[in-house]
Amino acid sequence: MRSLLFVPGDSERKLAKGFSSEADVVIVDLEDSVAQQNKDAARQTAAAFIAAQCNATKAAVYVRVNDLSTGMTEADLAALVPVRPDGIMLPKSNSGRDVQHLSAMLRVCEAQSGLPDGGIAILPIITETAAGVLAASTYAGASARLSGLTWGAEDLSAAIGARAARDETGRYTDVFRLARTMTILAAGSAEVAAIDTIFPDFRNSTALATECAEAERDGFTGKMAIHPDQVPIINAAFTPTPEALERSAAIVAAFEAAGDPGVVGIDGKMYDRPHLRLAQRLLARGKAAGIAV
């Protein structure tokens, strides 16, 4: 999952544009981009579109439902699970317990729809409440459905009363840097993908590329998008370079040739087990992106 593109669930035109994009994941949104009075219509529109077009896109299809506190999650799942989305995005997740709650709801819906148990993944947004940030460590082992962890700044701003998430230079302030950091660490602990949040200024491609590069450097493996024009920039940033993949393959091969020791030497440089694990992770990302070494 390099690029994850949000698409409003109540717009067939925007759904069509999202499904034809180069995004790895299309997130059909039933939450923030859909007005309260349009929720039922969005469920019907989204379900019909996914049923008709899911085989026409190479993207995985996730659905962002309304959060558990709204009382609308059950209706969202009842409408969308029968059309077999690949995953559910859970907003305003407060802890691993919320993921377990959603997993139990999915299990019932899957059974009612004649679908395999556990086939639909869960991707929670874990920093949209103060409680969520503080409970980031609870996702490890929460559910086999967990495909990744991601974060958001806008709802957290409202939850804590912050007037802005970024300073005058465009950098996140301390509270939001903490939320970002907790997401990376929580994903590492849970051994799932760490997905960076959106970049709201979709016309500023230079700033987006810079933010993507910093996110990839720090351990994120993908980023959410709010406009199709952002997708190619995100894909490029989170696709390992041929040089990095060749170096990683050489490290893995050296360990295998030496009988899997603690340390190997390559061209006068020493590489230990953490280097091996990083190389393996990079090769896995390359494989997922369809790049052969």
Secondary structure, DSSP 4 states (H G I P E B T S, - for coil): --EEEEEETT-HHHHHHHHTS--SEEEEESSTTS-GGGHHHHHHHHHHHHHHHGGG-SSEEEEEPPPGGGT-HHHHHHHHGGG--SEEEETT--SHHHHHHHHHHHHHHHHHTTPPTT-SEEEEB--SSHHHHHTGGGGTTS-TTB-EEE--SHHHHHHHT-S-SB-TTS-B-HHHHHHHHHHHHHHHHHTSEEEE---S-TT-HHHHHHHHHHHHHHT--EEEESSGGGHHHHHHHTSPPHHHHHHHHHHHHHHHHTTS-SEEEETTEEEEHHHHHHHHHHHHHHHHTT---
